[in-house]
């Protein structure tokens, strides 16, 4: 057994840069030894959007950029023995696996052994009793689009031990993409809470991609980061005790130091003494973060506690229709004209209920759905303003009125409006709950065992 497992991350969310994997794969191959490339491409709403896509096309529902992410590096990964593990299966892991098999055939490569992890999808009728027990009477009023449990690393590990070149998952917890390979490589006991917690926090540092290499950290003049246009994505070097060193491919932009690592270490951690994941409860209270060289930071001292009895489930539901429209005003008295346009729209669209009103360039990020920030913001004399209005309504035809009214401002005034854009789309809501592990049976299989 090699003393070090290297895990490189080449995506932190769906829609991330698609050219990140190349330098990571080059660095993993140059280092030699066992290595895994992960792509983390799911967020809370991504699965619901994937389920909607699959409604329109049963073969869709997985990461739409899958081809751009995998095709450029698949041959090199197979040649160098670099495994690929990802949650880019989203709502259709089997479809994603078949797509990767097609890519391999089109490139003239040997057929990779592709494993699919199943069990996270609880949106079907068979899972309704489990959700009903967790949500009670509240479930009856929900039109479910997707329901997915955050499952852990064990199925990933089992697939890798069985020889998978690629493991495709749906909604596994983000750090589990790293914990699974570590479990498979080091053969840890699955109740070795300290080692599992250390691998979990290694995965936590990787899961947002370039966030830990300075991307989300950058703030010019205050927290300067070189080479943002060519950011390197992170690599974790994990030892047999689960401790890790975070680094990045040589020659890439960005920075890794105790500051970038500490920011990412605390990202979305509700309790540093009890970070809940499906695999373990991680405790970083006694953790140490040490720079060991340029762009090299070691994380040690993480402790672990027994994993939670339940699994988190995100249920995405239909929540009406979301309508929005924008129009620009510029020049003398632009802000006054934009505010007048907003008043006109409020009066004519009272049937929609409260409008969200933003003056982009004056107040928008700090505004709120009730328009309070705008009302409290004193009128100024901004000369470059874009008015944005938005509303939610259960009836699509009623929601569509917003776009028509914004468009009508072209000639119905105030003066000088232009550049109208409008849209109407389904809106999704989210309800979260916890269900017993026994209600989420998790399995895996190679695709050649289940598809012709």
C-alpha positions in Angstrom: 0.0 0.0 0.0 1.4 3.4 -1.0 1.8 5.8 2.0 0.1 8.7 0.1 -3.2 8.9 -1.8 -3.5 12.0 -4.0 -7.0 13.3 -4.7 -7.4 16.2 -7.2 -10.5 18.2 -7.6 -11.4 19.6 -11.0 -14.9 21.1 -10.4 -16.6 22.7 -7.4 -20.2 23.1 -8.8 -22.3 22.6 -11.9 -21.2 25.3 -14.3 -17.6 25.5 -13.0 -14.7 26.0 -15.4 -14.2 23.0 -17.7 -10.5 23.4 -18.3 -9.4 22.8 -14.7 -8.9 19.0 -15.0 -6.0 19.1 -17.4 -3.3 20.6 -15.1 -4.6 18.5 -12.1 -4.3 15.3 -14.1 -0.9 16.3 -15.3 0.2 16.9 -11.7 -1.3 13.6 -10.5 0.4 11.6 -13.3 3.8 13.3 -12.7 3.7 12.5 -9.0 3.0 8.9 -9.6 1.4 6.5 -7.2 -2.4 6.0 -6.5 -4.5 9.0 -7.5 -8.2 10.0 -7.9 -9.7 12.8 -9.8 -13.0 14.1 -8.4 -15.6 16.4 -9.9 -18.1 18.0 -7.4 -21.0 19.3 -9.5 -24.0 19.3 -7.3 -25.6 22.1 -5.2 -28.9 22.1 -3.3 -31.0 23.1 -6.4 -29.0 21.3 -9.1 -30.8 18.0 -8.6 -34.2 19.6 -8.9 -33.2 21.2 -12.1 -31.8 17.9 -13.3 -35.1 16.2 -12.5 -37.0 18.8 -14.5 -34.6 18.2 -17.4 -35.3 14.4 -17.2 -39.0 15.1 -17.3 -38.5 16.5 -20.8 -35.9 13.9 -21.9 -35.5 10.6 -20.1 -31.9 10.4 -21.2 -31.1 13.8 -19.7 -30.8 14.7 -16.0 -27.1 14.4 -15.5 -24.4 17.1 -15.5 -24.9 19.0 -18.8 -21.2 19.8 -19.1 -20.2 16.1 -18.6 -18.7 15.8 -22.1 -16.6 19.0 -21.6 -15.4 17.8 -18.2 -14.5 14.2 -19.0 -13.6 13.9 -22.7 -10.3 16.0 -22.5 -8.8 13.9 -19.7 -10.4 10.4 -19.9 -7.6 8.9 -22.0 -4.8 10.3 -19.7 -6.7 9.1 -16.6 -7.1 5.6 -17.9 -3.4 5.4 -19.1 -2.1 6.7 -15.7 -4.4 4.7 -13.5 -6.1 7.8 -12.2 -9.6 6.9 -11.0 -12.5 9.3 -11.6 -15.2 9.8 -8.9 -18.0 12.3 -9.2 -21.6 13.2 -8.4 -22.2 14.4 -11.9 -24.8 11.7 -12.3 -27.3 14.1 -10.6 -30.8 12.8 -11.4 -29.6 10.2 -13.9 -26.4 8.4 -12.8 -27.0 5.6 -15.3 -27.4 8.0 -18.1 -24.1 9.7 -17.1 -22.3 6.3 -17.0 -23.6 5.4 -20.5 -22.4 8.8 -21.8 -18.9 8.2 -20.4 -18.8 4.8 -22.0 -19.8 6.4 -25.3 -16.9 8.9 -24.9 -14.5 6.1 -24.4 -15.7 4.3 -27.5 -15.6 7.5 -29.6 -12.0 8.1 -28.5 -11.0 4.5 -29.3 -10.1 3.8 -25.7 -10.4 0.5 -23.8 -13.8 0.1 -22.1 -13.5 1.6 -18.7 -15.1 -0.2 -15.7 -17.8 2.3 -14.8 -19.7 1.9 -11.5 -23.0 3.6 -10.6 -23.9 4.3 -7.0 -27.7 4.3 -6.4 -30.0 4.9 -3.4 -30.0 8.6 -2.9 -33.1 9.3 -5.0 -36.2 9.2 -2.8 -38.6 10.9 -5.2 -40.4 7.7 -6.2 -43.6 6.2 -4.7 -41.7 3.5 -2.9 -40.0 6.2 -0.7 -43.1 8.1 0.1 -43.7 6.4 3.5 -40.1 7.4 4.6 -40.8 11.0 3.6 -44.2 10.9 5.2 -42.8 9.8 8.5 -40.2 12.6 8.4 -42.5 15.4 7.1 -45.9 14.4 8.5 -49.0 16.3 7.3 -46.8 18.8 5.6 -46.0 16.3 2.8 -49.6 16.3 1.6 -49.4 19.8 0.3 -46.2 19.4 -1.6 -45.7 18.8 -5.3 -42.4 17.0 -5.2 -39.9 17.5 -8.0 -37.0 15.7 -6.3 -36.1 14.2 -3.0 -32.5 13.1 -2.4 -30.7 11.8 0.6 -27.1 12.8 1.2 -25.5 9.3 1.2 -21.9 8.5 2.3 -18.7 7.0 1.0 -19.1 3.3 1.6 -20.6 2.4 -1.8 -17.9 4.5 -3.6 -15.2 2.6 -1.6 -16.7 -0.8 -2.5 -16.8 0.1 -6.2 -13.2 1.2 -6.2 -12.1 -1.9 -4.3 -13.9 -4.0 -7.0 -11.8 -2.3 -9.7 -13.9 0.6 -10.9 -12.1 3.1 -13.1 -14.9 5.6 -12.9 -17.6 5.9 -10.1 -20.7 7.9 -11.0 -22.9 9.1 -8.1 -26.0 11.1 -7.6 -26.4 13.0 -4.3 -23.5 11.8 -2.2 -22.3 14.3 0.4 -19.5 16.4 -1.1 -16.7 15.3 1.2 -17.7 11.6 0.6 -16.2 11.9 -2.9 -12.8 12.0 -1.1 -13.6 9.7 1.8 -14.6 6.9 -0.5 -11.2 6.7 -2.3 -9.4 7.0 1.1 -11.4 4.1 2.5 -10.7 2.0 -0.5 -7.0 2.8 -0.6 -6.1 2.5 3.1 -8.6 -0.1 4.1 -9.7 1.7 7.2 -12.3 0.2 9.5 -15.5 2.0 8.8 -15.9 3.0 12.4 -12.4 4.5 12.6 -13.9 7.9 13.3 -10.7 9.9 13.6 -9.4 8.8 10.2 -12.8 9.2 8.6 -13.1 12.7 10.0 -9.6 13.7 8.7 -10.5 12.4 5.2 -13.8 14.2 5.5 -12.1 17.5 6.1 -9.7 16.8 3.3 -12.7 16.4 1.1 -14.3 19.5 2.6 -11.2 21.5 1.6 -11.4 20.1 -2.0 -15.1 20.2 -2.6 -15.5 23.8 -3.7 -12.6 23.6 -6.2 -10.7 26.8 -6.7 -12.3 28.3 -3.6 -9.4 27.0 -1.5 -6.8 28.0 -4.0 -7.7 31.7 -3.7 -10.7 32.2 -6.0 -13.4 33.0 -3.6 -10.8 34.4 -1.2 -9.6 37.2 -3.6 -10.3 40.8 -2.6 -8.0 43.2 -4.4 -5.8 45.4 -2.2 -6.9 43.4 0.9 -6.4 39.7 0.0 -4.5 39.7 -3.3 -4.4 36.5 -5.4 -2.1 36.2 -8.4 -3.3 34.6 -11.6 -7.0 34.4 -11.1 -7.5 33.8 -14.8 -5.5 30.6 -14.6 -6.4 29.3 -11.1 -5.0 25.9 -10.2 -7.5 23.6 -8.6 -6.6 21.8 -5.4 -4.9 18.4 -4.7 -5.0 16.7 -1.3 -2.2 14.4 -0.4 -3.7 12.1 2.2 -1.6 9.9 4.5 -2.5 6.6 6.2 -3.8 8.4 9.3 -6.1 10.7 7.2 -4.0 13.9 7.7 -3.6 15.8 4.4 -1.5 18.4 2.7 -3.3 20.7 0.3 -1.4 21.9 -2.8 -2.1 22.7 -6.5 -0.5 22.0 -9.9 2.8 23.8 -10.5 2.7 26.8 -12.7 -1.0 27.5 -12.1 -2.5 30.7 -10.7 -3.9 31.2 -7.3 -2.4 30.7 -3.8 -2.6 28.2 -1.0 -1.6 29.3 2.4 -3.0 29.2 6.0 -5.5 32.0 5.2 -7.1 30.4 2.1 -7.2 27.0 3.9 -8.7 28.3 7.1 -11.4 30.2 5.2 -12.4 27.0 3.3 -12.1 24.9 6.5 -14.8 26.9 8.2 -17.0 27.2 5.1 -20.6 26.0 5.8 -19.5 24.5 9.1 -22.3 25.1 11.6 -20.5 23.7 14.6 -16.7 23.2 14.5 -17.0 20.6 17.2 -19.6 18.6 15.4 -19.6 18.9 11.6 -22.3 16.4 10.6 -21.8 14.2 7.5 -23.1 10.8 6.5 -19.8 9.2 7.2 -18.7 10.7 10.5 -19.2 13.7 12.8 -16.0 15.7 12.4 -14.4 17.9 15.1 -12.0 20.6 14.0 -11.7 22.4 17.4 -8.1 21.0 17.9 -7.1 21.1 14.2 -3.8 22.6 13.1 -3.1 24.3 9.8 0.6 24.6 8.9 2.4 25.9 5.9 5.0 23.4 4.9 6.3 25.0 1.7 5.1 27.3 -1.2 1.5 26.5 -1.9 1.5 23.6 0.5 -0.6 23.5 3.7 -0.9 20.6 6.1 -4.1 19.9 8.0 -3.8 17.7 11.1 -5.4 17.2 14.5 -9.0 16.6 13.3 -11.0 14.2 15.5 -14.1 12.2 14.7 -17.2 10.9 16.5 -19.8 8.3 15.5 -21.8 9.2 12.4 -25.4 10.5 12.8 -28.2 8.0 13.0 -30.1 9.7 10.2 -29.4 11.1 6.7 -30.3 14.6 5.5 -32.8 14.7 2.7 -33.5 17.8 0.5 -37.0 17.8 -1.0 -37.5 20.2 -3.9 -41.1 21.1 -4.6 -43.0 23.1 -7.2 -43.5 26.6 -5.9 -45.4 28.5 -8.6 -44.0 30.6 -11.4 -41.2 33.1 -11.2 -41.5 36.1 -13.4 -39.0 38.9 -13.8 -38.3 41.9 -16.1 -35.6 44.5 -16.5 -35.4 47.9 -18.2 -32.7 50.5 -18.2 -32.7 54.3 -17.6 -29.7 56.5 -18.2 -28.8 60.2 -18.2 -30.3 63.1 -16.2 -32.9 62.1 -13.6 -32.4 58.4 -14.5 -33.0 57.2 -10.9 -36.2 59.3 -10.6 -37.6 57.8 -13.8 -36.7 54.2 -12.7 -38.4 54.8 -9.3 -41.5 56.1 -11.1 -41.5 53.1 -13.4 -41.4 50.9 -10.3 -44.4 52.7 -8.8 -46.4 52.2 -12.0 -45.6 48.5 -12.1 -46.7 48.1 -8.4 -50.0 49.7 -9.1 -50.7 47.8 -12.3 -49.5 44.4 -11.0 -51.2 44.5 -7.6 -52.8 41.2 -8.6 -49.4 39.5 -8.3 -48.9 40.5 -4.7 -45.7 42.2 -3.5 -43.1 42.9 -6.2 -39.4 42.5 -5.6 -38.0 45.8 -6.9 -34.3 46.5 -7.4 -32.4 49.5 -8.8 -29.3 47.9 -10.0 -26.6 50.5 -9.6 -28.3 52.0 -6.6 -29.6 49.2 -4.3 -30.1 45.6 -5.4 -27.8 43.1 -3.6 -28.8 44.7 -0.2 -32.5 44.9 -1.1 -35.1 42.4 -0.1 -38.2 40.8 -1.5 -40.5 43.2 0.3 -38.8 46.2 -1.2 -37.9 47.7 2.2 -34.3 48.5 1.4 -35.4 50.4 -1.7 -38.1 52.3 0.2 -35.6 53.2 3.0 -32.8 54.1 0.5 -33.0 57.9 -0.1 -33.6 58.9 -3.6 -30.4 60.0 -5.4 -29.3 61.2 -8.8 -27.8 58.1 -10.3 -27.4 58.4 -14.0 -27.1 54.7 -14.9 -29.8 52.6 -13.5 -31.4 49.2 -14.4 -34.8 48.6 -12.9 -35.5 44.9 -12.1 -38.8 43.7 -10.9 -39.8 40.1 -10.0 -42.8 38.2 -8.5 -43.9 34.7 -7.8 -47.5 33.4 -8.5 -49.1 30.0 -8.6 -50.7 30.7 -12.0 -48.4 31.0 -15.0 -50.8 33.2 -17.1 -51.0 35.6 -14.2 -47.3 35.6 -13.7 -46.8 36.4 -17.4 -48.5 39.7 -17.0 -45.3 41.1 -15.4 -43.3 40.7 -18.5 -45.9 42.4 -20.6 -46.2 45.3 -18.3 -42.4 45.9 -18.2 -42.3 45.7 -22.0 -45.2 48.3 -22.2 -43.0 50.8 -20.4 -41.2 51.4 -23.7 -44.0 53.8 -24.7 -46.2 54.1 -21.7 -43.3 55.8 -19.8 -41.5 57.1 -18.0 -39.2 58.5 -20.7 -36.2 56.9 -22.1 -36.5 53.2 -21.0 -34.7 50.6 -23.0 -33.1 47.2 -23.1 -36.1 45.2 -21.8 -35.6 41.6 -20.9 -38.3 39.4 -19.4 -38.7 35.7 -18.4 -41.0 33.3 -16.7 -39.9 30.0 -15.3 -41.0 27.4 -12.8 -39.9 28.2 -9.3 -38.7 25.6 -6.8 -38.9 25.5 -3.1 -36.9 23.4 -0.7 -37.9 21.4 2.4 -35.2 19.6 4.4 -35.6 16.7 6.8 -33.8 13.7 8.3 -34.7 10.1 7.7 -33.3 6.8 9.2 -30.5 5.2 7.4 -32.6 2.1 7.0 -34.9 4.0 4.8 -32.1 4.7 2.3 -30.7 1.5 1.0 -27.6 2.2 -1.0 -26.2 0.0 -3.7 -23.7 0.1 -6.6 -23.1 -1.9 -9.8 -21.0 -1.8 -12.9 -23.1 -0.6 -15.9 -22.3 -3.7 -18.0 -24.1 -5.8 -15.4 -27.3 -3.7 -15.8 -27.4 -2.4 -19.3 -27.1 -4.1 -22.7 
